[in-house]
Structure formats: structure tokens, C-alpha cells
Amino acid sequence: MSDVPDYFFVQSAVIPYRKHHGDIEILLITSRKKRRWVIPKGVKEPELSPTDSAAQEALEEAGIEGQVSEYPIGHYEYDKWGGTCRVVVFTMKVEKVHAEWLESYRDREWVSIEQAASRVNEKQLKKMLRSMPDFLEKRSNHSGSPSA
């Protein structure tokens, strides 16, 4: 195992979305080295809730602000630092897109759900992206109450 603190393996992320001409679009960003398309994610800071931490990552990595879902759409895992990171994923209805942001070296692009699902690598994230319409519909029908 590495010298990375245990809390680094607990991460949170958002799937940023907007409605455009009646369709849901997803904002993807490039990874640090611009090798792949990803969603904003990072280590859940100990002093922040998972949703606040995810919102902070979205602002830093993608330059966006918005409404983060109260409940996660799902989670996925990936290997890094000699261990397995578990990422809890929320949706974010994007309300503000900044022209300048902390990690503006990253590219960002609005794409369809299917384009987003085909661009990301993680199988569980692909499933979450494809389940977005149902997840958002359930959220609006239940006024934010848990879906069991």
C-alpha cells in the first residue's frame, strides 16, 4: 500500500447536466493529462459532506456551479495509489458556467447522454449516465424524497 491517507480512497463526483432543446446534455471534462473524458470528481474532503465536496470539485475542475442532487445516482470504483477508490456520484443541474476557473487547462464539452456514455471508461458510470432520464424523472416526481 502507498503513503496515501485512507480518506483519499473515498471520493465524490457529479454528473453535470442541463436541458437543451428538451434533451438532457452532459458536461464532460478531460482528465488532467487530457487522455480521456471524465466527470468532475475528487477526494471527499473530511470537513465537507459528499455533496459539498462534489460541488467543490465541479467548480475547480469544470468551472460550474449548480444544484447537486440530495441522493446519489450511484457509485463506481477504480484502482489508484495502490488501492481501490470508491466514488459516490451525484447529479448536478448546472446553473452557472464560468469563463475562467481553477483548472481551465481541462477541455469541457456538452454532449448527449449516449455520447457521454460512449466516451467514459468506467462501466458503472456508463450505466449511471444512461439511467439519467429515469433518475431525474423520479427526483422531480418525489420532490427530493428518497427513492426507497
C-alpha positions in Angstrom: 0.0 0.0 0.0 1.1 3.6 -0.5 1.6 6.5 1.8 -1.8 8.0 0.7 -4.2 8.7 3.6 -7.2 6.3 3.8 -9.6 9.2 3.2 -8.2 9.7 -0.3 -10.0 6.4 -1.3 -13.4 8.0 -0.5 -14.3 10.2 -3.4 -17.4 12.1 -4.7 -18.4 13.3 -8.1 -21.1 15.0 -10.1 -22.7 14.3 -13.5 -23.3 17.8 -14.7 -26.4 18.2 -16.9 -28.6 20.7 -18.5 -31.8 20.6 -20.6 -31.1 21.9 -24.1 -34.0 22.0 -26.6 -35.8 19.5 -24.5 -32.9 17.0 -24.3 -30.6 16.3 -21.4 -27.0 17.2 -22.2 -24.0 16.1 -20.0 -20.9 18.2 -19.5 -17.7 16.1 -19.7 -14.2 17.3 -19.0 -10.8 16.0 -19.9 -8.6 14.3 -17.4 -5.6 16.1 -16.1 -3.4 14.8 -18.9 -6.2 15.2 -21.5 -6.1 11.5 -22.3 -9.8 10.7 -21.5 -13.2 12.2 -20.9 -14.3 12.2 -17.3 -16.8 13.8 -14.9 -15.7 16.2 -12.1 -14.6 14.1 -9.1 -12.1 14.1 -6.3 -11.2 13.1 -2.8 -14.1 13.8 -0.3 -12.5 16.3 2.0 -13.0 15.3 5.6 -14.6 18.6 6.6 -17.1 18.6 3.7 -20.2 16.5 3.1 -20.1 14.3 0.0 -22.4 16.7 -1.9 -20.4 19.8 -0.9 -17.2 18.1 -1.8 -18.6 17.1 -5.2 -19.8 20.7 -5.8 -16.3 21.9 -5.0 -14.7 19.5 -7.4 -17.2 20.7 -10.1 -16.2 24.3 -9.6 -12.5 23.6 -9.5 -12.3 21.1 -12.4 -15.1 22.2 -14.7 -15.9 25.8 -13.7 -19.5 25.1 -13.0 -22.0 25.7 -10.2 -25.5 24.3 -9.7 -27.9 22.2 -7.8 -26.4 18.9 -6.6 -28.9 16.1 -6.0 -29.5 15.2 -2.4 -29.2 11.4 -3.1 -26.5 9.8 -5.3 -27.3 8.3 -8.6 -24.8 5.5 -7.9 -21.1 4.7 -7.3 -18.2 3.2 -9.1 -14.7 2.0 -8.1 -11.3 2.3 -9.7 -7.8 1.5 -8.7 -5.3 4.2 -7.8 -2.5 4.8 -5.3 -2.1 1.1 -4.7 -5.7 0.7 -3.6 -9.3 1.0 -4.7 -11.1 4.3 -4.7 -14.9 4.4 -4.2 -16.7 7.3 -5.9 -20.2 8.3 -4.9 -21.8 10.1 -7.8 -24.5 12.8 -7.7 -26.2 14.7 -10.4 -25.8 18.5 -10.8 -28.2 20.7 -12.6 -25.8 23.3 -14.0 -26.9 26.8 -13.3 -23.7 28.8 -13.9 -20.7 28.1 -16.3 -17.7 30.3 -15.6 -15.5 31.5 -18.4 -12.4 31.2 -16.2 -11.8 28.6 -13.5 -9.1 27.0 -11.5 -8.3 24.0 -13.7 -9.1 25.7 -17.1 -6.4 23.7 -18.8 -9.1 21.0 -19.0 -11.3 20.9 -22.0 -15.1 20.7 -21.4 -17.9 19.8 -23.8 -21.6 19.4 -23.7 -22.7 16.1 -25.2 -25.7 13.9 -25.4 -26.2 11.1 -22.8 -25.2 8.5 -25.3 -22.1 10.4 -26.4 -21.1 10.8 -22.8 -21.7 7.1 -22.1 -19.5 6.1 -25.1 -16.7 8.4 -24.0 -16.2 7.5 -20.4 -14.3 4.3 -19.5 -16.0 3.0 -16.3 -18.8 0.5 -16.9 -20.8 1.6 -13.8 -20.5 5.3 -14.9 -21.8 4.4 -18.4 -24.9 2.8 -16.7 -25.4 5.8 -14.5 -25.3 8.1 -17.5 -27.8 6.0 -19.4 -30.1 6.0 -16.3 -30.1 9.8 -16.0 -33.6 10.4 -17.6 -35.3 7.9 -15.2 -33.3 9.2 -12.2 -34.2 12.8 -12.9 -37.9 12.0 -13.5 -38.1 10.1 -10.2 -36.5 13.0 -8.4 -39.0 15.5 -9.8 -41.9 13.2 -9.1 -40.9 12.7 -5.5 -39.9 16.3 -4.7 -36.5 15.2 -3.4 -37.7 12.4 -1.2 -35.6 9.2 -1.2 -36.5 6.6 -3.7 -36.5 3.9 -1.1 
